[in-house]
């Protein structure tokens, strides 16, 4: 005989637990998927705002902000130029 505990529907406890966990992951995955744009926007804001730099050094903070924002502007201009140049 098997040591598995059978439920009234004939499934063992491990299988029922796995089904409950899969259902929970599916529910939570949908909630996380809807906020991925918000998380990405917050990460970009924190990166461009230099939140990862030591806040006690204002020169480093502003230099990092200027450099990162300048790099983003340069990347946008470069992409636009490349599109314009190679699609004519």
N, C-alpha and C positions, 0 to 999 in steps of 0.2 A: 504494500500500500504506500501511497505517497504521503509526505508530510505537509503538502500544500493545503492551505485553507481554502475551501471552495465557497464562493458566494452563491446566493440562490440562482443567479443567472448562469452559473457554471464557470465563471472566470475566477482565477486565483487573485489574491490580494495584491501581488506585485503588478499584475496586468492592470487591475483597476487603478492603482496608484499611478502607473505610467500614463494611462489615459487621462487621469485628472491633471497630471503635470503638463501633458501635451496641450490640453484645452486651456490651461492657464497661460502657457507660453504663447499660444495663438492669440488670446485676448490681450495680453500685455504687449505683444509684438505690434499689434495694430495701433495701440496707443503710442508706442515709441516711434513708429513710422510716421505718424502725423506730425510729430514735433521735431523731426530731423532737420527741417528747414530752419526752425527757430534755434536749434542747437548749433547749426553751422553758422548762422548769422551772429550768434553770441560769440562763437570762437573767433570769427573774423573781426568783430568789434574789439574783443580783448586783445587780439594780436596787433591790430593797427593802433590801438590805444596804449600799447606797451605795458600791459598789466603784469607781465612776467618779469619786468625789470625792477631793480631796487628803487622804491619810491623816495628814498632819502637823498637821491642824487638827481636834482631836476635837470641838469645838463644831459645826463645819460638818458633820462626819460624823454625829453624833447628831441634829442638827437635820434633816438630810436624811432619815435613817432614820425619825424620828418623823413627819415630813411625808408621806413616801411611804406608810408603813404606815397612817397616819391617813386618807390619801386612799383607799387600797384598802378600808379598813373602811367609810368613808363611801359609797363606790360600791356595796359589797355591800348595806349597809343601804338605800340609795336604791332599788336594784333590787328588793329584797324588799318594800319599802313600795309601790312602783309595782305590783308583781304583786298584792299584797294589796288595794290600793285599787281597781284596775281590773278585778279578776276577781270581785268580789262581786256 
